[in-house]
Amino acid sequence: MSQSEKSETPKPREMRLEHIDGLRALAALYVVVHHMVFYLNDDLPKGIMGHIGQLFMFGHYAVDIFIVLSGFCLMLPVIRNQSQLRGGAWLFFKKRARRILPPYFSAVALSLVLIFLCIGRSETIWQASLPVTWSAIVAHVLLVQDMFNGTVFKINYVLWSISVEWRIYFLFPALVWCWRRFGAPATAGVTAAISFLLILPLSHTPLNMSDSGLSVHYIGLFSFGMLAAGMAYGHEGTLLRLRGSLPWGFIAAVLFGGALAMNKGYFHHWYGPWQIQDLLVGLAAMSLLIALTPRENSDALGWLRAGLGCKPLAWVGMFSYSLYLVHPPVIELLWTYLLRPLHLDAARALAVFSTVGLGAVVAFAYGFFLVCERPFMTSKKRAQTGSTEAIIAAGSVVQPAAEA
């Protein structure tokens, strides 16, 4: 590796990655509005409001991005530690459990309390979370609700993705070992290939293999995030050559455009399988993360990185895990006790929902973060949340602090 290549490789220990928090915040906010639109989309008039509603119909893509971000951010401390998992696998598992599980179980408990008190009946998207059954409670305690059709959406319809990622964590030490033994590109390529090939045999089992189900191919998307971290901040010669030889920003745009085209059937009315759309979005997110890495000699996307790293977005990114966990029941509360009694037409209701309602959801999530998430951060990460400037972002689908 040449001296110039070394000088152009940023050191994650010294970098502030506010743009990662901003990207996570945008994805989380998009999911919130996506679920708000479901309350009104069928009634939105054609024209501008109808087009706005259509813009927010790709919430599944945001989950794809969260998974890639998770692999990216969990890999950064490993790269900083010479490709070693500091403290070993057991310490990693304990840290992940401390970081992920208390807010998750708090969100489950909050959802159950609200269902019992005031949102136990619904004719909206929230009805997917009802009725609560003992099997659903047990599945959520064991984090296996995504595996079964009868439990995947119960209690809180977004929590399926937490159990998907929770299982990926148990593979992370093995993926790090493969990274050292076989190299980053081979690890990511083989992992992705195996995870996508597993879809076929698993689809012939009773397991839930819908787009909100087992999602075994997310292991591949997670490995894309790991590869992006290596290409962005690693020093391996192969990764450096790949990083410098391709227009990653352009590739990201093309791949994401291809996923959207498949979703809308623009290819002669052919709708691509949702797993292939996930693959394209995952590769697009990987490419974008590489493109957003600052370079000394060329920084074409510096303006985008600066925008993503602005303080309001970085602040929301700080508690975006909490925002993701609690927004469904809060949206249902707002709809039941604020929007529906106003009897607004769909266009005005969406305007109120996505402004006043979104602000209320964010405020509630921040309070939840202070009570149920922040106390379980390390003292170092708690100090960083005071300035909203995390040095290394995220481990969960939408969480702000990697502590691997």
C-alpha positions in Angstrom: 0.0 0.0 0.0 1.4 3.4 -1.0 1.9 6.2 1.4 -0.7 8.3 -0.5 -3.3 5.6 0.0 -2.5 5.5 3.7 -2.9 9.2 4.0 -6.3 9.1 2.3 -7.7 6.5 4.7 -9.6 8.2 7.5 -9.2 6.9 11.0 -12.5 6.1 12.6 -11.0 6.8 16.0 -10.5 10.4 15.0 -13.6 10.9 12.9 -16.9 12.3 13.9 -19.6 10.5 12.0 -22.6 12.7 12.4 -23.7 11.9 8.9 -24.3 8.3 10.0 -26.6 9.5 12.7 -28.3 11.8 10.2 -28.8 8.9 7.7 -30.3 6.8 10.5 -32.5 9.7 11.6 -33.9 10.1 8.0 -34.6 6.4 7.7 -36.4 6.3 11.0 -38.4 9.5 10.3 -39.3 8.1 6.9 -40.7 4.9 8.5 -42.8 7.0 10.9 -44.3 9.0 8.0 -44.7 5.8 6.0 -46.9 4.3 8.7 -48.8 7.6 9.0 -49.6 7.5 5.3 -51.2 4.0 5.7 -53.9 5.7 7.8 -54.9 7.9 4.9 -53.4 6.7 1.6 -56.6 5.2 0.2 -58.5 8.5 0.7 -55.8 10.9 -0.6 -56.9 12.8 -3.7 -55.1 12.5 -6.9 -52.5 15.1 -7.6 -49.8 16.5 -5.4 -51.1 15.0 -2.1 -51.5 11.6 -3.8 -47.9 11.7 -5.1 -46.7 12.7 -1.7 -48.4 9.7 -0.3 -46.8 7.5 -2.9 -43.3 8.8 -2.0 -43.7 7.3 1.5 -44.7 3.8 0.4 -41.2 2.3 0.6 -40.8 1.7 4.3 -39.3 -1.7 3.8 -36.3 -0.1 2.1 -35.6 1.8 5.3 -35.3 -1.4 7.2 -32.8 -2.6 4.6 -30.8 0.5 5.2 -30.9 0.0 9.0 -29.4 -3.5 8.6 -26.6 -2.3 6.4 -25.9 0.6 8.9 -25.7 -1.9 11.7 -23.1 -4.0 10.0 -21.1 -0.9 9.1 -21.1 0.6 12.6 -20.5 -2.6 14.4 -17.5 -3.3 12.2 -15.8 0.1 12.8 -14.5 -0.7 16.3 -13.3 -4.1 15.0 -11.3 -2.3 12.2 -9.9 0.1 14.8 -8.8 -2.9 16.9 -6.8 -4.6 14.0 -9.8 -6.7 12.9 -10.2 -8.2 16.4 -13.3 -8.3 18.4 -12.3 -6.5 21.6 -12.9 -8.7 24.6 -14.1 -11.6 22.5 -17.5 -12.9 21.6 -19.0 -13.2 25.1 -18.3 -9.6 25.9 -19.8 -8.6 22.6 -23.0 -10.5 23.3 -23.3 -9.0 26.8 -22.9 -5.5 25.5 -25.4 -6.1 22.7 -27.9 -7.5 25.2 -27.5 -4.6 27.6 -27.8 -2.1 24.7 -30.7 -3.6 22.8 -32.9 -5.6 25.2 -33.9 -3.1 27.9 -35.4 -0.5 25.4 -37.0 -3.4 23.4 -38.7 -5.0 26.4 -39.8 -1.5 27.6 -41.4 -0.9 24.2 -43.2 -4.3 24.5 -44.4 -3.4 28.0 -45.5 0.1 26.9 -47.4 -1.3 23.9 -49.2 -3.9 26.1 -50.2 -1.2 28.6 -51.6 1.1 25.9 -53.5 -1.8 24.3 -55.0 -2.6 27.6 -55.9 1.0 28.5 -56.9 2.7 25.3 -55.9 1.3 21.9 -57.2 -2.3 22.2 -59.5 -1.9 19.2 -58.7 -0.5 15.8 -59.6 -0.5 12.2 -56.2 1.0 11.1 -52.8 -0.5 10.4 -52.6 -0.9 14.2 -55.2 -3.8 14.0 -52.3 -6.0 12.8 -50.9 -5.8 16.4 -54.2 -7.1 17.8 -55.4 -9.1 19.6 -52.7 -9.8 22.1 -52.3 -13.6 22.7 -50.1 -15.5 25.2 -48.2 -17.0 22.3 -47.4 -13.6 21.0 -46.1 -12.5 24.4 -43.9 -15.6 24.7 -42.6 -15.1 21.2 -41.7 -11.5 21.9 -40.0 -12.5 25.2 -37.9 -15.0 23.2 -37.4 -12.7 20.2 -38.8 -15.1 17.7 -42.0 -13.3 16.8 -40.9 -12.8 13.2 -40.6 -16.5 12.6 -44.4 -17.3 12.8 -47.3 -15.8 10.9 -49.5 -15.7 14.0 -47.1 -13.5 16.0 -45.0 -11.4 13.6 -47.1 -8.2 13.9 -48.7 -8.7 17.3 -48.2 -6.2 20.2 -46.3 -3.8 18.1 -46.0 -4.4 14.3 -42.4 -3.1 13.9 -40.8 -5.3 16.5 -40.3 -8.2 14.1 -37.1 -6.5 12.7 -35.5 -6.4 16.1 -35.7 -10.1 16.5 -34.2 -10.5 13.0 -31.2 -8.4 13.9 -30.8 -9.9 17.3 -30.1 -13.3 15.7 -27.6 -11.7 13.3 -25.6 -10.5 16.3 -24.8 -14.2 17.2 -23.2 -14.6 13.8 -21.1 -11.5 14.0 -18.0 -13.0 15.8 -18.0 -15.8 13.1 -18.2 -13.2 10.4 -15.3 -11.3 11.9 -13.2 -14.5 12.0 -14.0 -15.1 8.4 -13.0 -11.5 7.6 -9.6 -12.2 9.1 -9.2 -15.6 7.5 -10.6 -15.1 4.0 -10.7 -11.4 3.5 -13.6 -8.9 3.5 -14.8 -9.2 -0.1 -14.9 -13.0 0.0 -16.7 -13.0 3.4 -19.3 -10.6 2.2 -19.8 -12.3 -1.1 -20.1 -15.8 0.3 -22.3 -14.7 3.2 -24.7 -12.9 0.9 -24.8 -15.8 -1.5 -25.6 -18.4 1.2 -28.1 -16.1 2.9 -30.1 -15.6 -0.3 -29.8 -19.2 -1.3 -31.3 -20.2 2.0 -34.6 -18.5 1.0 -35.6 -21.3 -1.3 -35.5 -24.3 1.1 -36.8 -22.2 4.0 -39.8 -21.1 1.9 -41.0 -24.8 2.0 -41.2 -24.8 5.8 -44.0 -23.4 8.1 -41.8 -20.5 9.0 -42.9 -17.0 8.1 -40.9 -16.0 5.0 -42.8 -12.9 4.1 -41.1 -9.5 3.7 -41.7 -9.0 7.4 -40.6 -12.4 8.4 -37.5 -14.5 9.0 -35.6 -12.4 6.4 -32.5 -14.7 6.4 -31.1 -12.7 3.5 -30.6 -9.8 5.9 -27.4 -11.6 7.0 -26.1 -10.8 3.5 -27.1 -7.1 3.8 -25.4 -6.9 7.2 -22.2 -8.3 5.6 -22.5 -5.5 3.0 -22.3 -3.0 5.8 -19.3 -4.7 7.2 -17.6 -4.5 3.8 -18.5 -0.8 3.5 -16.8 -0.2 6.8 -13.7 -2.0 5.6 -13.6 -0.1 2.3 -14.2 3.2 4.0 -11.8 3.0 6.9 -9.7 -0.1 6.4 -6.1 -0.4 5.1 -6.3 -3.7 3.2 -4.9 -3.3 -0.3 -7.8 -5.0 -2.1 -10.3 -2.8 -0.4 -8.3 0.4 -1.1 -8.2 -0.4 -4.8 -11.9 -1.1 -4.9 -12.7 2.1 -3.0 -10.7 4.2 -5.4 -11.6 2.6 -8.7 -15.4 2.9 -8.8 -17.9 5.8 -8.7 -19.7 4.7 -5.6 -22.1 7.6 -5.4 -23.3 6.9 -9.0 -23.5 3.2 -8.3 -25.7 3.9 -5.2 -28.1 6.0 -7.3 -28.4 3.4 -10.1 -29.0 0.5 -7.7 -31.6 2.4 -5.7 -33.3 3.5 -8.9 -33.4 -0.1 -10.0 -35.1 -1.2 -6.8 -37.7 1.6 -7.2 -38.3 0.6 -10.8 -38.8 -3.1 -9.8 -41.2 -2.0 -7.1 -43.3 0.1 -9.5 -43.1 -2.4 -12.4 -41.4 0.1 -14.8 -39.6 -2.8 -16.5 -42.5 -3.6 -18.9 -44.8 -4.0 -15.9 -42.5 -6.7 -14.4 -42.3 -6.4 -10.6 -39.0 -7.7 -9.2 -39.2 -10.1 -6.2 -38.9 -8.1 -3.0 -35.8 -10.1 -2.0 -34.1 -8.8 -5.1 -35.2 -5.3 -4.3 -33.7 -5.7 -0.8 -30.5 -6.9 -2.4 -30.3 -3.8 -4.6 -31.2 -1.4 -1.7 -28.6 -3.2 0.4 -25.9 -2.7 -2.2 -27.0 0.9 -2.8 -26.7 1.6 1.0 -23.2 0.0 1.0 -22.1 2.1 -2.0 -23.5 5.3 -0.4 -21.6 4.7 2.8 -18.4 4.3 0.9 -19.1 7.4 -1.2 -19.8 9.5 1.9 -16.5 8.7 3.5 -14.4 11.9 3.4 -11.2 11.9 1.3 -8.3 14.3 1.3 -8.0 14.6 -2.5 -11.6 14.3 -3.6 -14.8 14.8 -1.6 -17.6 15.1 -4.2 -20.3 14.3 -1.7 -19.1 16.5 1.1 -22.2 18.7 0.8 -24.4 15.6 1.3 -22.4 14.5 4.3 -22.6 17.9 5.8 -26.4 18.0 5.3 -26.8 14.6 6.9 -24.6 15.6 9.8 -26.6 18.8 10.7 -27.4 19.1 14.4 -31.2 18.5 14.2 -30.7 15.2 12.3 -27.8 14.1 14.4 -30.0 14.8 17.5 -32.8 12.6 16.2 -30.3 10.0 15.1 -29.1 9.8 18.7 -32.5 8.3 19.9 -33.7 6.8 16.6 -33.8 3.3 18.1 -36.4 4.6 20.6 -38.2 6.4 17.8 -38.4 3.2 15.8 -39.6 1.1 18.8 -42.5 3.3 20.1 -43.8 5.2 17.1 -46.6 2.7 16.1 -48.7 2.9 19.4 -48.1 6.7 19.6 -49.3 7.1 16.0 -52.4 5.1 16.9 -53.0 7.3 20.0 -52.8 10.5 17.8 -55.1 9.1 15.2 -57.7 7.9 17.7 -57.8 10.9 20.0 -56.7 13.8 17.8 -57.0 13.3 14.1 -60.1 11.2 13.8 -62.2 13.5 16.1 -61.3 16.5 13.9 -63.0 14.9 10.9 -60.5 16.5 8.5 -60.3 15.4 4.9 -57.4 13.2 4.0 -55.1 15.9 2.6 -55.5 18.1 5.7 -55.2 15.1 8.0 -51.9 14.1 6.4 -50.6 17.6 6.7 -51.4 17.7 10.4 -50.2 14.1 10.9 -46.8 14.7 9.3 -46.2 18.0 11.1 -47.8 18.3 14.5 -48.2 14.5 14.8 -44.6 13.9 13.7 -43.3 16.4 16.3 -45.4 14.7 19.0 -44.0 11.3 18.1 -40.4 12.6 18.2 -41.0 14.3 21.5 -42.5 11.1 23.0 -39.6 9.0 21.7 -37.1 11.3 23.2 -38.7 11.0 26.6 -38.7 7.2 26.1 -35.0 7.4 25.2 -34.2 9.3 28.4 -36.0 6.8 30.6 -35.5 3.4 28.9 -32.5 3.7 26.6 -29.9 6.2 27.7 -29.4 4.6 31.2 -28.2 1.5 29.5 -25.5 3.2 27.4 -21.9 3.2 28.7 -20.9 6.3 30.6 -18.8 7.4 27.5 -21.8 7.2 25.2 -24.1 8.9 27.7 -21.7 11.8 27.8 -21.7 11.9 24.0 -25.5 12.2 23.8 -25.2 15.5 25.6 -23.6 17.0 22.6 -25.4 14.9 20.0 -22.0 14.2 18.4 -21.3 10.5 18.6 -17.9 9.4 17.5 -18.9 6.0 16.3 -22.5 5.4 15.6 -24.8 2.5 16.0 -25.4 -1.2 16.6 -29.1 -1.9 16.4 -31.2 -1.3 13.4 -31.6 2.3 14.5 -29.5 2.7 17.5 -26.8 5.3 18.1 -23.9 3.7 19.8 -21.6 0.9 18.7 -19.9 -0.6 21.8 -18.4 -3.7 20.3 
